[in-house]
Structure formats: C-alpha cells, structure tokens
Amino acid sequence: MTTFFSRALRSPNYRLFFGGQVVSLIGTWMQSVAESWLVYRLTGSAALLGLIGFCNQIPVFFLASVGGVLADRHPRRSILVATQSSAMVLAFILAALTLSGRIAVGHLFVLATLLGVVNAIDHPTRQSFVVELVDEEHQMNAIALNSSIMNAARVVGPALAGLLVAAVGEGLCFFLNGVSFIAVIGGLLAMRALPPPPPRPAQSPLRHVVEGFRFVLGNAPVRASMLLLATVSLCGTPYIVLMPIFADRVLGGGAGTLGLLMGASGMGALTSALLLARRRRLQGLLRRWIVPGSVSFGTALIAFSWSRSFPLSCVLLVATGASMMMQIAATNTLIQAMSPNALRGRVMAVYAMMFLGVAPIGALAAGALAAKIGAPATLTAGGAVCLLAGLGFWRKLPDLTAKARALVLGAAEASEALARSAAKDAGARLGAPP
C-alpha cells in the first residue's frame, strides 16, 4: 500500500497538488450536495433538479475545446490559478446570498452556469497538468491517485454536507467550499521547477481545436472509448441528480439520508480508484476494467432503482460507484496514455465534453422523465442502456486492443523525442555542447 501511494507522491510538486486537491474537492462535494438539497427544498421539483445539473455542466460541452486549446498554448498552472480563484469567488457569493436569506432559485441557476464556464476551462487543463508533475513511469499512478482523492472527497464531502445542512443549513457548506480553494491555490503557487509549456503551434486556435478532434475521430480505440463514456454519462450518471428524490420520497429520509447515499456511492468509487492506482501497466484496461465497469454499472443501477430498503440501497450504491469508476478512471488513464503530450490538452477537452458535457443533457432528460414516470423507472431505463452499450463495446475488443497498444507506443515515443529536443534546446541556451 505504501509503495503505490509513494510512487507519484515522490514528486514535491505532485504532493502540493495532491494536498490542495484533497481539501478543495471535499468542499466541492459539500457544495454540490447542499446545492441539490437547496433546490429540492425550495421547489420540490424533479425537473428543476435536472435543470440545475444541466446549468452546472452544459458549458463544458460547448467550451471544453476552448479550455483544451488554452491548456496546449499557455502555462497550465497559470490557467488553474485563475479558474480556482474564480470558483472560490462564486462559492463565496453563493454563501453570502444563502446565509443572508436572499437566495432564490434564479440565483442558483445563474451561479451554477458561471461555475460550469469555469469548469470548462479548468477540467481539461487540470487533467493534462497532472501528468506534467511526475515522471512518465508514474503517470498512471498519478492519474489513478487523482481519481482516488476525487472519490475520497465524494465519501467525506456529502456526509459532512448532510450533517451541516441538517444542523445549520446549506449556507455554511457553500462558505466552507470557498475557504477550501485557498489550499489548492496555495499549492499551485508553491510549485517550483515546472516543465515548460508545450510549444505554441503556428496554426490558428480554430485549426488547433480541429486537430484535437481529428485525433480522437481518426483513432478507433480513442473514439470507441469516448463514445462508451458519453453513453454512460448521458444515461447513467444522472442517478446522482435524482438522489434527493430517492432520499426523500423512495426511502423516506432527509438531508442526512442523502449524504449517506452519496457517501456510499463515493466509497465504491474510491475503492475502484485505489485498485487502479496499484496497477503499474496499462495492459488489460480495456478487457478487465472498461467493459466490466460499464456492464456492472448498468446492472447495479437497475437493482438500486427498485430497492426500497435503505441498507440495501447503500450496498447497491457502493457497487454502482465502484463500477462507474472502473470505467471512467480506466478510460481516463488509457486515453491520456494514447495521446501525445502536444495534443493531450485538446484530447482531454473532448474527454471532458463526453463525460461532463454530455451529463447535463442526461440530467435534464432524467429530471423531465422522472417527473412523468418516476425516478425508479427512469434509472431502470438508463441502466439498461449502459448495460447494452458495454456489451456492444465488448464485441469490438479484439480490434481495439491491438490499435490501442500501437497508439500507446507511439505517444511514448513522441514524448521521448520532445523531451530530448527540450533538453538539447536548454543545453544550447546554457552554452553546453549539443
């Protein structure tokens, strides 16, 4: 256990990033759960729960490509300092409105949309920045540990939010989230000896965007993995948006019940992320992680949707979170390994579009559908689509595996060539012999 944690954490810069993210992501999940409960408390509407999720993430679908271009043309740390500072300001505004009693549903929608714009720039930049902080041999470990802390926060954050909302209301959760950004901003500013940003390409930003999409569409393993991710994001992940309905109407609980349900899902996701962090090789991610993850996620989601027992629902959410993370974290790891560093920001922008950008469309549809046929039937339908998509992906595995292996080798060779070129340029600037 110590070994797999220490591999990526040997890097001082990654330790700073890791520590700041632990604190900040707990605050982020506290705000997410408290915001959902506040919308539900103010409106009691399943459709508006879907709409707040839509507003929070739809900017990622339209603007993630802009974030990818920025990440591949400018210093990634500077971009992250700006996005994290903006998110902190939005959290404090939300806290001030809530604690003063002036909060309205319209405020929530506007602030959620603005935060979505920030995340559209932040997500592809953060995903591509992580691999800059460690040696190439530890990149898989760093990506998996990044997923681990996100899901550890999914365990702690919702549980704390449930307790705080029940005791003092939602406003304190928003305020504490604002404070938590100080940790990640401080960690970013304290980093030293970061690698230089990728060389700025000569082509226009529009052609730069097109180049990223061309790489994704022109490589079958990347394209198929992205499509499976988009399907699961569209049809499966909206279960999180509908969780207040299950906590209240299906299981007869309140904010505390919601926090425990979200924590159970996070516990399962954390377990999968930690198991992935133990791996040293990419071999087997398609067959043993991505396919089983999507199939078991659909199955667990169907089972949860018809549970009427709180303990059983928690157990099924552990399985749901674990299987969802099996697919998402393995897809993230494999796509980054298949992408050359010069393209990584733009490729991860497409990843953000397929994962975070498609999710709000699913959330909006799930909220509207749940208002008509009920939340359980809505999740049953979504789980069935995820199950069938995973089985369809499994049929293509033999061809995809060979092509994925070739892409990983090609990306590694490109990164080595870039590193040799950078070292040669640095030596020339210092007057060293070439």
Helices and strands as residue ranges (DSSP letters): H 2-9, H 12-43, H 46-73, H 76-99, H 105-130, G 131-133, G 136-138, H 139-168, H 171-190, H 205-218, H 220-235, G 237-239, H 243-245, I 246-250, H 255-277, H 285-285, I 286-290, H 291-305, H 310-338, H 341-352, I 353-357, H 359-373, H 375-395, H 397-429
